């Protein structure tokens, strides 16, 4: 096989040191990383779809993806998903007020 031309010294160093300049090992690793990335992306989309159906909370998404709440909110922005965040205690007060009037 021919050598892979490297223009980035950092990548070239990894290619030579970690993979002994073996293009097969190098590309197998890239393929594995891209496959893992696609799996994770699919999981993210599934969880965000569950959120849109009110089946899961922001906190639970964060827990399942091992992310902070802020990082999950960044995903909402990336995928153009509206955040529906409300205070349950406030909702209970509204229900009590409604029931007391009827």
C-alpha positions as CSV (number, residue, x, y, z in Angstrom):
1,X,0.0,0.0,0.0
2,X,1.1,3.5,-0.6
3,X,1.9,5.9,2.2
4,X,-0.8,8.4,3.2
5,X,0.4,12.0,2.8
6,X,0.0,13.9,6.0
7,X,-0.1,17.7,6.1
8,X,-1.0,18.0,9.8
9,X,2.0,17.2,12.1
10,X,-0.2,16.1,14.9
11,X,-2.1,13.6,12.7
12,X,1.2,12.5,11.1
13,X,2.7,11.8,14.6
14,X,-0.4,9.7,15.6
15,X,-0.3,7.8,12.4
16,X,3.4,7.0,12.8
17,X,3.5,6.4,16.6
18,X,0.1,4.9,17.4
19,X,-0.5,3.0,14.1
20,X,3.1,2.3,13.0
21,X,2.2,4.0,9.7
22,X,-0.1,1.1,8.9
23,X,-3.0,2.6,6.8
24,X,-5.2,-0.5,7.5
25,X,-5.1,0.0,11.2
26,X,-5.4,3.7,10.9
27,X,-8.5,3.5,8.7
28,X,-10.1,0.7,10.8
29,X,-9.8,3.1,13.8
30,X,-11.4,6.0,11.9
31,X,-14.2,3.7,10.7
32,X,-14.8,2.5,14.3
33,X,-14.9,6.0,15.6
34,X,-17.3,7.2,12.9
35,X,-19.5,4.2,13.6
36,X,-19.6,5.0,17.3
37,X,-20.3,8.6,16.5
38,X,-23.3,7.7,14.3
39,X,-24.6,5.3,17.0
40,X,-24.4,8.1,19.6
41,X,-26.1,10.5,17.2
42,X,-28.9,8.1,16.6
43,X,-29.3,7.7,20.4
44,X,-29.4,11.4,20.9
45,X,-32.1,11.8,18.2
46,X,-34.2,9.0,19.8
47,X,-34.0,10.6,23.2
48,X,-34.9,14.1,21.8
49,X,-37.9,12.5,20.0
50,X,-39.0,11.0,23.4
51,X,-38.7,14.5,24.9
52,X,-40.9,16.0,22.2
53,X,-43.5,13.3,23.1
54,X,-43.2,14.2,26.8
55,X,-41.9,10.8,27.5
56,X,-38.6,11.9,29.1
57,X,-37.2,14.9,30.9
58,X,-34.2,17.0,30.2
59,X,-32.5,15.7,33.4
60,X,-33.1,12.1,32.3
61,X,-31.6,12.8,28.8
62,X,-28.6,14.3,30.5
63,X,-28.2,11.2,32.7
64,X,-28.6,8.8,29.8
65,X,-26.0,10.6,27.7
66,X,-23.7,11.5,30.6
67,X,-24.0,15.2,29.8
68,X,-24.8,18.3,31.8
69,X,-28.2,19.9,31.6
70,X,-26.6,22.8,29.7
71,X,-25.1,20.4,27.2
72,X,-28.5,18.8,26.6
73,X,-30.0,22.3,26.1
74,X,-27.2,22.8,23.5
75,X,-28.6,19.7,21.7
76,X,-32.0,21.2,21.8
77,X,-30.7,24.3,20.0
78,X,-28.7,22.2,17.5
79,X,-31.8,20.2,16.6
80,X,-34.2,23.1,16.8
81,X,-36.3,21.6,19.6
82,X,-38.3,23.9,21.8
83,X,-37.7,23.6,25.5
84,X,-40.9,23.0,27.5
85,X,-39.7,23.6,31.1
86,X,-42.2,24.2,33.8
87,X,-42.3,24.2,37.6
88,X,-44.5,21.3,38.8
89,X,-45.1,23.1,42.2
90,X,-46.5,26.1,40.3
91,X,-48.7,23.8,38.2
92,X,-50.1,22.2,41.4
93,X,-51.0,25.6,42.8
94,X,-52.9,26.4,39.5
95,X,-54.8,23.1,39.8
96,X,-55.7,23.8,43.4
97,X,-56.9,27.3,42.5
98,X,-58.9,25.8,39.6
99,X,-60.5,23.1,41.8
100,X,-61.3,25.5,44.6
101,X,-63.3,27.7,42.2
102,X,-65.4,24.8,41.0
